[in-house]
C-alpha cells in the first residue's frame, strides 16, 4: 500500500499521552511539528524530546480547544508563522466517569466543547488553506466509544459519535478536492485518560482504570496510528481484544447491548 509522511503536522493535546506519543513517532520519521495544548511548559519538554528524536523544526503554542474564538484567531497567527500543515491531528479530549442521573450539564458542555467543537473549529480554520493548496489530511482521535455507548461515558460517547458524523460528512464533501480524513478508534491505551476524566461534578477522577493500566502501550498505539494515517486509511480500530466489541456490535447488536448492561464499570 502506498504511504506518505507529512512534512509538517499540527497535533492538539500534544502535552502528554497519545498526543505526545504521536509527536515523537512522527518526529522519528522526520516531520516538523506544531504542538498545541494548554500547558506551555510541558509542551516545551515534549518539543525538546521531538527535536532529539529527529524533528527538523518544532513550534509550541498554548491553546485551549474549548475557546472557539481563540482557536480561529490562533490558527491564523500560527499558520502565518509555520505554514499550513499537511496533516492536522485532532487529539485533544476529555473523558468521563459518571452516571447520567448524577452528571451536571456543565460536564456535558465541557466535554462537547473540547472533544467535538474544538476539533471542528480548528479543522474549519485550516480547511480553506488546505483546499486552496489542493491537499490536506485530518486525523481525528475517536474511540471505541464512538462506535457504541457504554455506561458512565454518556457525554464522552456522545462527543465521539458526533465526531464520526461530522468528519464522515467532511470527507464526502471534499474527497475530490484532495482532503483526506482518518478516524482513529483506540480501545484501552495506557495513558492518563481515566485520571483526567471528569466526574459528575466536573472534577477529575484522579484514578487509573484497571482496563487502561492493562491496555496497549501508548508508543505501540502511536506506531500503528501513524501507519494508518500514512496509508490514508479512512477508519481504523486499534488496541487489544476489546476491539472485537465493534464487530460484535455490528453483527450481534441485541446480544452485545445486553452484554454492555452487565459489563463491569467504575
C-alpha positions as CSV (number, residue, x, y, z in Angstrom):
1,X,0.0,0.0,0.0
2,X,1.3,3.4,-0.9
3,X,2.2,5.6,2.1
4,X,3.3,9.1,2.7
5,X,5.0,11.0,5.5
6,X,3.7,14.6,6.0
7,X,6.5,17.2,6.4
8,X,4.5,19.5,8.7
9,X,2.0,18.2,11.3
10,X,-0.2,20.0,13.8
11,X,-1.1,17.9,16.9
12,X,-3.5,19.1,19.5
13,X,-3.4,17.8,23.1
14,X,0.3,17.2,22.5
15,X,1.5,17.7,26.1
16,X,1.0,14.0,27.1
17,X,-0.4,10.6,26.4
18,X,-1.4,9.8,22.8
19,X,-0.6,13.4,21.6
20,X,3.0,13.2,22.9
21,X,3.5,9.7,21.6
22,X,2.3,10.6,18.1
23,X,4.6,13.7,18.1
24,X,7.6,11.5,18.9
25,X,6.6,8.9,16.4
26,X,6.3,11.5,13.6
27,X,9.5,13.2,14.8
28,X,11.4,10.0,14.2
29,X,10.0,10.0,10.7
30,X,11.5,13.4,10.1
31,X,8.3,15.6,10.3
32,X,8.3,19.1,11.6
33,X,5.7,19.6,14.3
34,X,3.2,22.3,15.6
35,X,2.4,21.3,19.1
36,X,-0.6,22.8,21.0
37,X,-2.1,22.2,24.4
38,X,-3.0,24.3,27.4
39,X,0.3,23.7,29.3
40,X,3.1,25.5,27.5
41,X,5.9,24.5,29.9
42,X,5.0,20.8,29.4
43,X,4.8,21.3,25.7
44,X,8.3,22.7,25.6
45,X,9.6,19.5,27.2
46,X,7.7,17.4,24.5
47,X,9.2,19.7,21.8
48,X,12.7,19.1,23.2
49,X,12.2,15.3,23.0
50,X,10.9,15.6,19.5
51,X,13.9,17.6,18.3
52,X,16.2,15.0,19.9
53,X,14.1,12.3,18.1
54,X,14.7,13.9,14.7
55,X,12.1,16.6,14.1
56,X,13.7,19.3,11.9
57,X,11.5,22.0,13.5
58,X,9.1,22.2,16.4
59,X,6.7,25.1,17.3
60,X,4.9,25.3,20.6
61,X,1.7,27.3,21.1
62,X,-0.6,27.3,24.1
63,X,-4.2,26.7,23.1
64,X,-7.4,26.0,24.9
65,X,-9.6,24.0,22.4
66,X,-12.8,24.9,24.3
67,X,-12.2,28.6,23.4
68,X,-13.7,28.7,19.9
69,X,-12.8,32.3,19.2
70,X,-9.2,31.7,20.3
71,X,-8.9,28.6,18.1
72,X,-9.8,30.6,14.9
73,X,-7.6,33.6,15.9
74,X,-4.6,31.5,16.9
75,X,-4.9,29.2,13.9
76,X,-4.5,32.2,11.6
77,X,-1.5,33.6,13.6
78,X,0.2,30.2,13.9
79,X,0.0,29.2,10.2
80,X,1.3,32.7,9.3
81,X,4.4,31.7,11.2
82,X,4.7,28.0,10.4
83,X,2.9,27.5,7.2
84,X,-0.2,25.4,6.6
85,X,0.2,21.8,7.9
86,X,-0.2,18.9,5.6
87,X,-1.7,16.9,8.5
88,X,-3.9,18.0,11.4
89,X,-4.3,15.5,14.2
90,X,-7.3,16.4,16.4
91,X,-6.2,14.6,19.5
92,X,-7.3,16.9,22.4
93,X,-10.1,15.5,24.5
94,X,-11.5,14.7,27.9
95,X,-13.2,11.5,29.1
96,X,-15.9,10.9,31.7
97,X,-16.7,8.6,34.6
98,X,-20.3,9.3,35.9
99,X,-23.9,8.1,35.5
100,X,-26.4,10.2,33.6
101,X,-28.6,10.9,36.6
102,X,-25.8,12.4,38.6
103,X,-23.9,14.3,35.8
104,X,-24.2,18.1,35.8
105,X,-25.0,19.7,32.4
106,X,-21.8,21.7,32.7
107,X,-19.8,18.5,32.4
108,X,-21.6,17.6,29.1
109,X,-20.9,21.0,27.8
110,X,-17.2,20.9,28.7
111,X,-16.7,17.5,27.0
112,X,-18.5,18.6,23.9
113,X,-16.6,21.9,23.7
114,X,-13.2,20.2,23.9
115,X,-13.8,16.8,22.2
116,X,-16.2,17.9,19.5
117,X,-16.5,21.7,18.9
118,X,-12.8,22.3,19.3
119,X,-11.9,19.7,16.7
120,X,-14.5,21.2,14.3
121,X,-13.3,24.8,14.9
122,X,-9.6,24.0,14.2
123,X,-10.5,21.9,11.2
124,X,-12.7,24.6,9.7
125,X,-9.9,27.2,10.4
126,X,-7.4,25.2,8.4
127,X,-9.7,23.8,5.7
128,X,-9.8,26.8,3.3
129,X,-6.0,26.9,3.1
130,X,-5.9,23.1,2.5
131,X,-8.5,23.4,-0.2
132,X,-6.5,26.3,-1.9
133,X,-3.4,24.1,-1.9
134,X,-5.4,21.2,-3.2
135,X,-4.4,18.7,-0.5
136,X,-4.6,18.1,3.2
137,X,-5.3,15.3,5.7
138,X,-7.2,15.4,9.0
139,X,-6.8,12.6,11.6
140,X,-9.3,12.5,14.4
141,X,-8.9,10.7,17.7
142,X,-12.2,9.0,18.3
143,X,-12.6,5.8,20.4
144,X,-14.4,2.5,20.6
145,X,-16.9,4.8,22.5
146,X,-17.6,6.4,19.1
147,X,-18.9,3.1,17.8
148,X,-21.3,2.2,20.7
149,X,-22.4,3.6,24.0
150,X,-21.2,2.3,27.4
151,X,-22.2,3.0,31.0
152,X,-20.6,6.0,32.8
153,X,-19.4,7.5,29.5
154,X,-22.6,9.2,28.2
155,X,-21.1,12.5,27.4
156,X,-17.8,11.1,26.1
157,X,-19.7,8.6,23.8
158,X,-21.9,11.4,22.5
159,X,-18.9,13.6,21.6
160,X,-17.1,10.7,19.9
161,X,-20.2,9.6,17.9
162,X,-20.6,13.3,16.8
163,X,-17.1,13.3,15.5
164,X,-17.8,10.4,13.2
165,X,-20.9,12.1,11.8
166,X,-19.1,15.4,11.2
167,X,-15.9,14.1,9.7
168,X,-17.5,11.4,7.6
169,X,-19.5,14.3,6.0
170,X,-16.4,16.4,5.6
171,X,-14.6,13.6,3.9
172,X,-17.5,13.0,1.5
173,X,-17.7,16.8,0.7
174,X,-14.0,17.3,-0.1
175,X,-12.6,14.0,-1.1
176,X,-12.5,15.1,-4.7
177,X,-10.6,18.2,-3.7
178,X,-7.7,16.3,-2.1
179,X,-8.8,16.3,1.6
180,X,-8.5,13.0,3.4
181,X,-9.8,12.0,6.8
182,X,-8.6,9.2,9.1
183,X,-10.8,8.3,12.1
184,X,-8.6,6.6,14.8
185,X,-10.6,4.5,17.2
186,X,-8.5,3.3,20.1
187,X,-9.7,0.8,22.8
188,X,-7.8,0.8,26.0
189,X,-4.4,2.6,25.8
190,X,-2.0,3.2,28.6
191,X,-2.5,6.9,29.2
192,X,-3.8,9.2,32.0
193,X,-7.2,9.4,30.3
194,X,-9.1,7.9,33.3
195,X,-7.1,10.0,35.8
196,X,-8.2,13.2,33.9
197,X,-11.7,12.0,33.2
198,X,-14.5,14.3,34.6
199,X,-16.7,13.0,37.4
200,X,-20.4,14.0,37.8
201,X,-19.4,17.4,39.3
202,X,-16.7,18.2,36.8
203,X,-13.8,17.3,39.0
204,X,-11.1,15.0,37.6
205,X,-11.3,11.3,38.7
206,X,-7.6,11.1,39.6
207,X,-7.7,7.3,39.5
208,X,-6.4,4.8,36.9
209,X,-8.9,2.3,35.5
210,X,-7.6,-1.3,35.6
211,X,-8.5,-1.7,31.9
212,X,-6.4,1.3,31.0
213,X,-3.5,0.2,33.1
214,X,-3.5,-3.2,31.3
215,X,-4.1,-1.6,27.9
216,X,-1.9,-1.2,24.8
217,X,1.3,0.7,25.5
218,X,0.9,4.2,24.1
219,X,4.1,4.0,21.9
220,X,2.7,0.9,20.2
221,X,-0.6,2.6,19.5
222,X,1.3,5.6,18.1
223,X,3.2,3.4,15.7
224,X,0.1,1.8,14.5
225,X,-1.9,5.0,14.3
226,X,0.9,6.7,12.3
227,X,1.0,3.8,9.9
228,X,-2.8,4.1,9.4
229,X,-2.5,7.8,8.7
230,X,0.4,7.3,6.3
231,X,-1.7,4.8,4.4
232,X,-4.6,7.3,4.3
233,X,-6.9,4.8,5.9
234,X,-10.4,6.2,6.4
235,X,-11.1,4.5,9.8
236,X,-9.1,2.1,11.9
237,X,-9.8,0.4,15.3
238,X,-6.7,-0.1,17.4
239,X,-6.0,-1.8,20.7
240,X,-6.4,-5.3,22.3
241,X,-9.0,-7.9,22.2
242,X,-11.7,-5.4,23.2
243,X,-11.6,-4.2,19.5
244,X,-14.0,-7.2,18.9
245,X,-16.7,-5.1,20.5
246,X,-17.1,-3.1,17.3
247,X,-17.6,-6.3,15.3
248,X,-20.0,-7.8,17.9
249,X,-22.0,-4.5,18.0
250,X,-22.3,-4.6,14.2
251,X,-23.3,-8.2,13.7
252,X,-24.9,-9.2,17.0
253,X,-26.3,-5.8,18.3
254,X,-29.0,-7.3,20.5
255,X,-26.7,-9.6,22.3
256,X,-24.0,-7.0,22.6
257,X,-26.3,-4.4,24.1
258,X,-27.4,-7.0,26.7
259,X,-23.7,-7.7,27.5
260,X,-23.0,-4.0,28.0
261,X,-25.8,-3.7,30.5
262,X,-24.0,-6.2,32.7
263,X,-20.4,-5.2,32.0
264,X,-18.3,-4.1,35.0
265,X,-17.7,-0.3,35.1
266,X,-16.1,2.0,37.6
